[in-house]
Amino acid sequence: QVQLVESGGGLVQPGGSLRLSCQTSRRISNFQSVGWWREAPGKEREGVSCIRSSDGSTYYEDSVKGRFTMSTNSAKNAIYLQMNSLKPEDTAVYFCIAAYGDDCIDPTFWGQGTQVTVSS
């Protein structure tokens, strides 16, 4: 059984920053892709960012491009999401995911989620 455990969420003012972390119970290279999804109140879950293991290519959802940066540390089996210039519309539960397919489109494993609230 694969476990993904997120941390780093919290309350931040607009314009602020947060860094989410995800610890995986398996080597990141075991998956075709790893990434982050989020679910905002009243909205469907959406993919935020993704790294493809085969070539390290990274994808970002349009609304977070230039503000969010995803990275991984294979030695620590860790996945990160640096979020800068946060906006109230970034408020959501953020999920770490791992997939056996490319591009994080159909996640195989989900973390429990961490709440991010952007508010003054």
Contact map, one row per residue, 1 for C-alpha under 8 A:
111000000000000000000000000000000000000000000000000000000000000000000000000000000000000000000000000000000000000000000000
111100000000000000000001110000000000000000000000000000000000000000000000000000000000000000000000000000000000100000000000
111110000000000000000001110000000000000000000000000000000000000000000000000000000000000000000000000000000000111000000000
011111000000000000000111100000000000000000000000000000000000000000000000000000000000000000000001100000000000111100000000
001111100000000000000111000000000000000000000000000000000000000000000000000000000000000000000001000000000000001110000000
000111110000000000011110000000000000000000000000000000000000000000000000000000000000000000000011000000000000001111000000
000011111000000000011100000000000000000000000000000000000000000000000000000000000000000000000000000000000000000001000000
000001111100000001111000000000000000000000000000000000000000000000000000000000000000000000000000000000000000000001000000
000000111110000001110000000000000000000000000000000000000000000000000000000000000000000000000000000000000000000001111000
000000011111000001000000000000000000000000000000000000000000000000000000000000000000000000000000000000000000000001111000
000000001111100000000000000000000000000000000000000000000000000000000000000000000000000000000000000000000000000000011110
000000000111110111000000000000000000000000000000000000000000000000000000000000000000000000000000000000000000000000011111
000000000011111100000000000000000000000000000000000000000000000000000000000000000000010000000000000000000000000000000111
000000000001111100000000000000000000000000000000000000000000000000000000000000000000111100000000000000000000000000000111
000000000000111110000000000000000000000000000000000000000000000000000000000000000001111000000000000000000000000000000000
000000000001111111000000000000000000000000000000000000000000000000000000000000000001110000000000000000000000000000000000
000000000001001111100000000000000000000000000000000000000000000000000000000000000111110000000000000000000000000000000000
000000011101000111110000000000000000000000000000000000000000000000000000000000000111000000000000000000000000000000000000
000000011000000011111000000000000000000000000000000000000000000000000000000000011110000000000000000000000000000000000000
000001111000000001111100000000000000000000000000000000000000000000000000000000011110000000000000000000000000000000000000
000001110000000000111110000000000000000000000000000000000000000000000000000001111000000000000000000000000000000000000000
000111100000000000011111000000000000000000000000000000000000000000000000000001110000000000000001000000000000000000000000
000111000000000000001111100000000000000000000000000000000000000000000000000111100000000000000000000000000000000000000000
011110000000000000000111111100000000000000000000000000000000000000000000000011100000000000000000000000000000000000000000
011100000000000000000011111000000000000000000000000000000000000000000000000010000000000000000000000000000000000000000000
011000000000000000000001111101000000000000000000000000000000000000000000000010000000000000000000000000000000000000000000
000000000000000000000001111111100000000000000000000000000000000000000000010010000000000000000000000000000000000000000000
000000000000000000000001011111100100000000000000000010000000000000000000010011000000000000000000000000000000000000000000
000000000000000000000000001111110000000000000000000010000000000000000000010000000000000000000000000000000000000000000000
000000000000000000000000011111110000000000000000000000000000000000000000000000000000000000000000000000000000000000000000
000000000000000000000000001111111100000000000000000010000000000000000000000000000000000000000000011110000000000000000000
000000000000000000000000000011111100000000000000000111000000000000000000000000000000000000000000011111000000000000000000
000000000000000000000000000000111110000000000000011110000000000000000000000000000000000000000000011111110000000000000000
000000000000000000000000000100111111000000000000011110000000000000000000000000100000000000000001111000010000000000000000
000000000000000000000000000000001111100000000011111000000000000000000100000000100000000000000001110000010000000000000000
000000000000000000000000000000000111110000000011110000000000000000000000000000001000000000000111100000000000000000000000
000000000000000000000000000000000011111000001111100000000000000000000000000000000000000000000111100000000000000000000000
000000000000000000000000000000000001111100001111000000000000000000000000000000000000000000011110000000000000000000000000
000000000000000000000000000000000000111110111100000000000000000000000000000000000000000000011100000000000000000000000000
000000000000000000000000000000000000011111111000000000000000000000000000000000000000000001111000000000000000000000000000
000000000000000000000000000000000000001111100000000000000000000000000000000000000000000000010000000000000000000000000000
000000000000000000000000000000000000000111110000000000000000000000000000000000000000000000000000000000000000000000000000
000000000000000000000000000000000000001111111000000000000000000000000000000000000000000000000000000000000000000000000000
000000000000000000000000000000000000001101111100000000000000000000000000000000000000000000000000000000000000000000000000
000000000000000000000000000000000000111100111110000000000000000000000000000000000000000000000000000000000000000000000000
000000000000000000000000000000000000111000011111000000000000000000000000000000000000000000000000000000000000000000000000
000000000000000000000000000000000011110000001111110000000000100000000000000000000000000000000000000000011000000000000000
000000000000000000000000000000000011110000000111110000000001100100000000000000000000000000000000000000000000000000000000
000000000000000000000000000000000011100000000011111000000111100000000100000000000000000000000000000000000000000000000000
000000000000000000000000000000001111000000000011111100000111000000000100000000000000000000000000000000110000000000000000
000000000000000000000000000000001110000000000000111110011110000000000110000000000000000000000000000000110000000000000000
000000000000000000000000000000011100000000000000011111111100000000000000000000000000000000000000000001100000000000000000
000000000000000000000000000110111100000000000000001111111000000000000000000000000000000000000000000000000000000000000000
000000000000000000000000000000010000000000000000000111110000000000000000000000000000000000000000000000000000000000000000
000000000000000000000000000000000000000000000000000111111000000000000000000000000000000000000000000000000000000000000000
000000000000000000000000000000000000000000000000001111111100000000000000000000000000000000000000000000000000000000000000
000000000000000000000000000000000000000000000000001110111110000000000000000000000000000000000000000000000000000000000000
000000000000000000000000000000000000000000000000111100011111000000000100000000000000000000000000000000000000000000000000
000000000000000000000000000000000000000000000000111000001111100000000000000000000000000000000000000000100000000000000000
000000000000000000000000000000000000000000000001110000000111110110010000000000000000000000000000000000000000000000000000
000000000000000000000000000000000000000000000011100000000011111110000000000000000000000000000000000000000000000000000000
000000000000000000000000000000000000000000000000000000000001111110000000000000000000000000000000000000000000000000000000
000000000000000000000000000000000000000000000000000000000000111110000000000000000000000000000000000000000000000000000000
000000000000000000000000000000000000000000000001000000000001111111110000000000000000000000000000000000000000000000000000
000000000000000000000000000000000000000000000000000000000001111111110000000000000000000000000000000000000000000000000000
000000000000000000000000000000000000000000000000000000000000000111111000000000000000000000000000000000000000000000000000
000000000000000000000000000000000000000000000000000000000000000111111000000000000011110000000000000000000000000000000000
000000000000000000000000000000000000000000000000000000000001000111111100000000001111000000000000000000000000000000000000
000000000000000000000000000000000000000000000000000000000000000001111110000000001110000000000000000000000000000000000000
000000000000000000000000000000000010000000000000111000000100000000011111000000111100000000000000000000000000000000000000
000000000000000000000000000000000000000000000000001000000000000000001111100000111000000000000000000000000000000000000000
000000000000000000000000000000000000000000000000000000000000000000000111110011110000000000000000000000000000000000000000
000000000000000000000000000000000000000000000000000000000000000000000011111111100000000000000000000000000000000000000000
000000000000000000000000001110000000000000000000000000000000000000000001111111000000000000000000000000000000000000000000
000000000000000000000000000000000000000000000000000000000000000000000000111111000000000000000000000000000000000000000000
000000000000000000000010000000000000000000000000000000000000000000000000111111000000000000000000000000000000000000000000
000000000000000000000011111100000000000000000000000000000000000000000001111111100000000000000000000000000000000000000000
000000000000000000001111000100000000000000000000000000000000000000000001111111110000000000000000000000000000000000000000
000000000000000000001111000000000110000000000000000000000000000000000111100011111000000000000001000000000000000000000000
000000000000000000111100000000000000000000000000000000000000000000000111000001111100000000000000000000000000000000000000
000000000000000000111000000000000001000000000000000000000000000000011110000000111110000000000000000000000000000000000000
000000000000000011110000000000000000000000000000000000000000000000011100000000011111000000000000000000000000000000000000
000000000000000011110000000000000000000000000000000000000000000000111000000000001111110000000000000000000000000000000000
000000000000001111000000000000000000000000000000000000000000000000110000000000000111110000000000000000000000000000000000
000000000000011110000000000000000000000000000000000000000000000000100000000000000011111000000000000000000000000000000000
000000000000111110000000000000000000000000000000000000000000000000100000000000000011111101000000000000000000000000000100
000000000000011000000000000000000000000000000000000000000000000000000000000000000000111111100000000000000000000000000100
000000000000010000000000000000000000000000000000000000000000000000000000000000000000011111100000000000000000000000001110
000000000000000000000000000000000000000000000000000000000000000000000000000000000000001111100000000000000000000000000100
000000000000000000000000000000000000000100000000000000000000000000000000000000000000011111110000000000000000000000011100
000000000000000000000000000000000000000100000000000000000000000000000000000000000000001111111000000000000000000000111100
000000000000000000000000000000000000011110000000000000000000000000000000000000000000000001111100000000000000000000111000
000000000000000000000000000000000000011100000000000000000000000000000000000000000000000000111110000000000000000011110000
000000000000000000000000000000000001111000000000000000000000000000000000000000000000000000011111000000000000000011110000
000001000000000000000000000000000001110000000000000000000000000000000000000000000000000000001111100000000000011111000000
000111000000000000000100000000000111100000000000000000000000000000000000000000100000000000000111110000000000011010000000
000100000000000000000000000000000111100000000000000000000000000000000000000000000000000000000011111000010011111000000000
000000000000000000000000000000111110000000000000000000000000000000000000000000000000000000000001111100010011110000000000
000000000000000000000000000000111100000000000000000000000000000000000000000000000000000000000000111111010111100000000000
000000000000000000000000000000111000000000000000000000000000000000000000000000000000000000000000011111000011000000000000
000000000000000000000000000000111000000000000000000000000000000000000000000000000000000000000000001111111110000000000000
000000000000000000000000000000011000000000000000000100000000000000000000000000000000000000000000001111111000000000000000
000000000000000000000000000000001000000000000000011100000010000000000000000000000000000000000000000011111000000000000000
000000000000000000000000000000001110000000000010011000000000000000000000000000000000000000000000111011111110000000000000
000000000000000000000000000000000000000000000010000000000000000000000000000000000000000000000000000011111110000000000000
000000000000000000000000000000000000000000000000000000000000000000000000000000000000000000000000001010011111000000000000
000000000000000000000000000000000000000000000000000000000000000000000000000000000000000000000000111110011111110000000000
000000000000000000000000000000000000000000000000000000000000000000000000000000000000000000000000111100000111110000000000
011100000000000000000000000000000000000000000000000000000000000000000000000000000000000000000000111000000011111000000000
001100000000000000000000000000000000000000000000000000000000000000000000000000000000000000000011110000000011111100000000
001111000000000000000000000000000000000000000000000000000000000000000000000000000000000000000011100000000000111110000000
000111000000000000000000000000000000000000000000000000000000000000000000000000000000000000000010000000000000011111000000
000011000000000000000000000000000000000000000000000000000000000000000000000000000000000000001111000000000000001111100000
000001111100000000000000000000000000000000000000000000000000000000000000000000000000000000001110000000000000000111110000
000000001100000000000000000000000000000000000000000000000000000000000000000000000000000000111100000000000000000011111000
000000001111000000000000000000000000000000000000000000000000000000000000000000000000000001111100000000000000000001111100
000000001111000000000000000000000000000000000000000000000000000000000000000000000000000101110000000000000000000000111110
000000000011110000000000000000000000000000000000000000000000000000000000000000000000011111100000000000000000000000011111
000000000011110000000000000000000000000000000000000000000000000000000000000000000000000100000000000000000000000000001111
000000000001110000000000000000000000000000000000000000000000000000000000000000000000000000000000000000000000000000000111
